[in-house]
Every structure is written in structure tokens, then in C-alpha cells.
Amino acid sequence: MGTSSTNRTSGTSTTTDERTGDEAAPVRAATGDTGGKGDTGPETAAAAAETTAESKESAEAKEGAGAEATGKTAPAADKDAAAADAAVAEDGSDDPEDLDDLDEDAVPERAATGVAAGAGAVVAAGLGLASVTGTWLGTLLAERQTLVGQIKLQSGKATDQIATVYGTPWHTTALVNGVFALLAVLVAAVALTNPRATWVRAVAWGGLALGVLGLLISVGMYFDLFATLPSIPKGAGAGS
């Protein structure tokens, strides 16, 4: 606290306030002294000291209330954080390590599934194309049937030369192409069962279309829908 001295000369009273720092400000505020001249006395000094004490008590009360509020809020926040951690621990799917394990296991499965689907689509397209254009297997079996028919004719086991030498190889080729077409349809259908990549679905649809077309052609060939077997007119040998 500063010192206050009062000099009384010639009926006048002069008070010198030597307070410094924060103690002098409330006194000046209470007395209305802003640096100018004014009358001050013991009563004014006492009032200023009382105002300073009240200000300190108010500041301490505010600090105590803030500390109390902080002390009440911190445990509640800690409880909420603990509850959240417990919920995460109970739910195994939110564990980052478990998610990493699931991702590592899912990536190879998706890659393998995508490769298998793409390979199936390409195979379906190849089978469909073979069913339309013919295969070496169909050609080989047709030539074999032609040879078998000639043997039957020479041995007298077959009477219809056209059906034996021409009709049977033709039907054999149609049967082989039809098998390839059916396989193309089945493989393409399997490739289209689940959502696939765009190029996989495009190739699979192409294989399916070729397979259906090859199947229709094979059925027409086998049942002689496009052309009937040639036949020898009756009486042609007598006219010659």
C-alpha cells in the first residue's frame, strides 16, 4: 500500500496519494481524479480502499466459479470419451486392424473373381464364333463319316448312297457345331450372373449372341431346314 500524507496550511488541505500500480487506479476512479486537481481526504481514501477490496473479491469469485465449472465439465467429457471407446471396443467391425485384415482378404478375392469372369467371357465369345464358322473337330468327324459310308456301300450294308455319303457327315458337322454353341451360351450366362466390369459384360454378351446364332444354325442343318438332301429322280436310269 502507498502512503498518504495530508498537509494543512492556511486552512487548506492537500492530500498526496503515493499509491502505485493497480492500487492507485481504483482510488482515482472512485474519487473521480483523472490526473486533475481535486479535493481528497481520509474518507475518500477509505472508500477507494474498500472499492479495491471489493474488486479483488469479485475477481477471485469469478476465478473460483470458472475453476468449479471446469472441474465439473472435465469428468463428464472423460466419461463420454470412455463410453465411446467402450462402444468401439465392443464393435469389432470398427477396429482399424480388423478393417485392414478384411481389405487385404477382399482384394485378392475381387481380383480373382474379375480375372475368372473376364476369361469366361472370352471363352464364351470364342465358342460362339466356332459354332458359327465351324471347327476342325466337326470337319474331322464329317470326313470320318464319309469314309464309313463309302465302306458300307462297298460292303453292301447301305442302299442309300446319298444319305450315307452326304447326309450323315452333314448332320455330324451340325451336331458338333451345336455342342459348341450350347457351351458358349452356358459360359456366357455364368459370366453375366453377377455385376462385372463393362468390357467383361460386353464380351460375354457377344459370346451369348454368337452362341444363340450358332445353335439356331446347327438345328437347321441337322433337321435339313435350310436345304433337303439331294435325291435321284425316278426313271432317270431308264431314260439313258
RAFENCOR-V9861 format. One record per residue. N is the residue number from 0. RES is the residue in three letters. SS is DSSP state (A for helix, B for strand, O for the rest). PHI is phi in radians with two decimals (999 if undefined). OMEGA is omega as a letter, one per 40 degrees, with the letter a starting at -180 (none if undefined). Layout:
# RAFENCOR-V9861
N&RES&SS&PHI&OMEGA + N&RES&SS&PHI&OMEGA
This chain:
# RAFENCOR-V9861
0&MET&O&999&i + 1&GLY&O&-1.38&i + 2&THR&O&-1.98&a + 3&SER&B&-2.14&a + 4&SER&B&-2.12&a + 5&THR&B&-2.10&i + 6&ASN&B&-1.96&i + 7&ARG&B&-1.96&i + 8&THR&B&-2.39&i + 9&SER&O&1.01&i + 10&GLY&O&1.35&i + 11&THR&B&-1.95&a + 12&SER&B&-2.11&a + 13&THR&B&-2.14&a + 14&THR&B&-1.98&i + 15&THR&B&-1.83&a + 16&ASP&B&-1.72&a + 17&GLU&O&-1.76&i + 18&ARG&O&-1.20&a + 19&THR&O&-2.19&i + 20&GLY&O&1.22&a + 21&ASP&A&-1.24&a + 22&GLU&A&-1.30&a + 23&ALA&A&-1.37&a + 24&ALA&A&-1.11&i + 25&PRO&A&-1.08&a + 26&VAL&A&-1.15&i + 27&ARG&A&-1.12&i + 28&ALA&A&-1.14&a + 29&ALA&A&-1.26&a + 30&THR&A&-1.57&a + 31&GLY&O&1.33&a + 32&ASP&O&-1.60&a + 33&THR&O&-1.92&a + 34&GLY&O&1.90&i + 35&GLY&O&-1.55&a + 36&LYS&O&-1.60&i + 37&GLY&O&-2.82&a + 38&ASP&O&-1.50&i + 39&THR&O&-2.23&a + 40&GLY&O&-2.64&a + 41&PRO&A&-1.06&a + 42&GLU&A&-1.15&i + 43&THR&A&-1.12&i + 44&ALA&A&-1.10&i + 45&ALA&A&-1.15&i + 46&ALA&A&-1.10&i + 47&ALA&A&-1.13&i + 48&ALA&A&-1.10&i + 49&GLU&A&-1.12&i + 50&THR&A&-1.10&i + 51&THR&A&-1.11&i + 52&ALA&A&-1.12&i + 53&GLU&A&-1.12&i + 54&SER&A&-1.10&i + 55&LYS&A&-1.12&i + 56&GLU&A&-1.10&i + 57&SER&A&-1.12&i + 58&ALA&A&-1.13&i + 59&GLU&A&-1.14&i + 60&ALA&A&-1.13&i + 61&LYS&A&-1.14&i + 62&GLU&A&-1.10&i + 63&GLY&A&-1.13&i + 64&ALA&A&-1.14&i + 65&GLY&A&-1.12&i + 66&ALA&A&-1.13&i + 67&GLU&A&-1.12&i + 68&ALA&A&-1.11&i + 69&THR&A&-1.13&i + 70&GLY&A&-1.13&i + 71&LYS&A&-1.35&a + 72&THR&A&-1.36&a + 73&ALA&A&-1.06&i + 74&PRO&A&-1.07&i + 75&ALA&A&-1.12&i + 76&ALA&A&-1.12&i + 77&ASP&A&-1.11&i + 78&LYS&A&-1.13&i + 79&ASP&A&-1.10&i + 80&ALA&A&-1.14&i + 81&ALA&A&-1.13&i + 82&ALA&A&-1.12&i + 83&ALA&A&-1.12&i + 84&ASP&A&-1.11&i + 85&ALA&A&-1.14&i + 86&ALA&A&-1.13&i + 87&VAL&A&-1.15&a + 88&ALA&A&-1.16&i + 89&GLU&A&-1.22&a + 90&ASP&O&-1.51&a + 91&GLY&A&-1.19&a + 92&SER&A&-1.23&a + 93&ASP&A&-1.55&i + 94&ASP&O&-1.20&a + 95&PRO&A&-1.01&a + 96&GLU&A&-1.16&i + 97&ASP&A&-1.13&i + 98&LEU&A&-1.11&i + 99&ASP&A&-1.11&i + 100&ASP&A&-1.12&i + 101&LEU&A&-1.11&i + 102&ASP&A&-1.11&a + 103&GLU&A&-1.13&i + 104&ASP&A&-1.35&a + 105&ALA&A&-1.35&a + 106&VAL&A&-1.09&i + 107&PRO&A&-1.09&i + 108&GLU&A&-1.13&i + 109&ARG&A&-1.13&i + 110&ALA&A&-1.13&a + 111&ALA&A&-1.13&i + 112&THR&A&-1.13&i + 113&GLY&A&-1.11&i + 114&VAL&A&-1.14&a + 115&ALA&A&-1.11&i + 116&ALA&A&-1.14&i + 117&GLY&A&-1.11&i + 118&ALA&A&-1.12&i + 119&GLY&A&-1.09&i + 120&ALA&A&-1.12&i + 121&VAL&A&-1.14&i + 122&VAL&A&-1.10&i + 123&ALA&A&-1.08&i + 124&ALA&A&-1.13&i + 125&GLY&A&-1.13&i + 126&LEU&A&-1.13&i + 127&GLY&A&-1.11&i + 128&LEU&A&-1.13&i + 129&ALA&A&-1.14&a + 130&SER&A&-1.19&i + 131&VAL&A&-1.48&a + 132&THR&A&-1.54&a + 133&GLY&O&1.73&a + 134&THR&O&-2.25&i + 135&TRP&A&-1.15&i + 136&LEU&A&-1.15&i + 137&GLY&A&-1.13&i + 138&THR&A&-1.13&i + 139&LEU&A&-1.11&i + 140&LEU&A&-1.19&i + 141&ALA&A&-1.15&i + 142&GLU&A&-1.11&i + 143&ARG&A&-1.11&i + 144&GLN&A&-1.14&i + 145&THR&A&-1.11&i + 146&LEU&A&-1.13&i + 147&VAL&A&-1.11&i + 148&GLY&A&-1.13&i + 149&GLN&A&-1.13&i + 150&ILE&A&-1.10&i + 151&LYS&A&-1.12&i + 152&LEU&A&-1.16&a + 153&GLN&A&-1.18&i + 154&SER&A&-1.54&i + 155&GLY&O&1.38&a + 156&LYS&O&-1.51&a + 157&ALA&O&-2.24&a + 158&THR&O&-1.77&a + 159&ASP&O&-1.66&a + 160&GLN&A&-1.20&a + 161&ILE&A&-1.16&a + 162&ALA&A&-1.15&a + 163&THR&A&-1.31&a + 164&VAL&A&-1.57&a + 165&TYR&A&-1.95&a + 166&GLY&A&-1.17&a + 167&THR&A&-1.13&i + 168&PRO&A&-1.07&i + 169&TRP&A&-1.09&i + 170&HIS&A&-1.18&i + 171&THR&A&-1.14&i + 172&THR&A&-1.10&i + 173&ALA&A&-1.10&a + 174&LEU&A&-1.16&i + 175&VAL&A&-1.12&i + 176&ASN&A&-1.10&i + 177&GLY&A&-1.15&i + 178&VAL&A&-1.13&i + 179&PHE&A&-1.11&i + 180&ALA&A&-1.15&i + 181&LEU&A&-1.14&i + 182&LEU&A&-1.10&i + 183&ALA&A&-1.08&i + 184&VAL&A&-1.13&a + 185&LEU&A&-1.15&a + 186&VAL&A&-1.14&i + 187&ALA&A&-1.13&i + 188&ALA&A&-1.12&i + 189&VAL&A&-1.14&i + 190&ALA&A&-1.16&a + 191&LEU&O&-1.73&a + 192&THR&O&-1.20&a + 193&ASN&O&-1.97&i + 194&PRO&O&-1.04&a + 195&ARG&O&-2.18&i + 196&ALA&O&-1.17&a + 197&THR&A&-1.09&a + 198&TRP&A&-1.20&i + 199&VAL&A&-1.15&i + 200&ARG&A&-1.14&i + 201&ALA&A&-1.12&i + 202&VAL&A&-1.15&i + 203&ALA&A&-1.12&i + 204&TRP&A&-1.12&i + 205&GLY&A&-1.11&i + 206&GLY&A&-1.11&i + 207&LEU&A&-1.13&a + 208&ALA&A&-1.12&i + 209&LEU&A&-1.15&i + 210&GLY&A&-1.13&i + 211&VAL&A&-1.11&i + 212&LEU&A&-1.13&i + 213&GLY&A&-1.11&i + 214&LEU&A&-1.15&i + 215&LEU&A&-1.12&i + 216&ILE&A&-1.13&a + 217&SER&A&-1.13&i + 218&VAL&A&-1.09&i + 219&GLY&A&-1.11&i + 220&MET&A&-1.18&a + 221&TYR&A&-1.17&a + 222&PHE&O&-1.70&i + 223&ASP&O&0.95&i + 224&LEU&O&-1.38&a + 225&PHE&O&-1.44&a + 226&ALA&O&-2.80&i + 227&THR&O&-1.48&i + 228&LEU&O&-1.18&i + 229&PRO&O&-1.14&a + 230&SER&O&-2.35&i + 231&ILE&O&-1.50&i + 232&PRO&O&-1.03&i + 233&LYS&O&-1.27&i + 234&GLY&O&1.46&a + 235&ALA&A&-1.19&i + 236&GLY&A&-1.28&a + 237&ALA&A&-1.27&a + 238&GLY&A&-1.19&a + 239&SER&O&-1.36&none
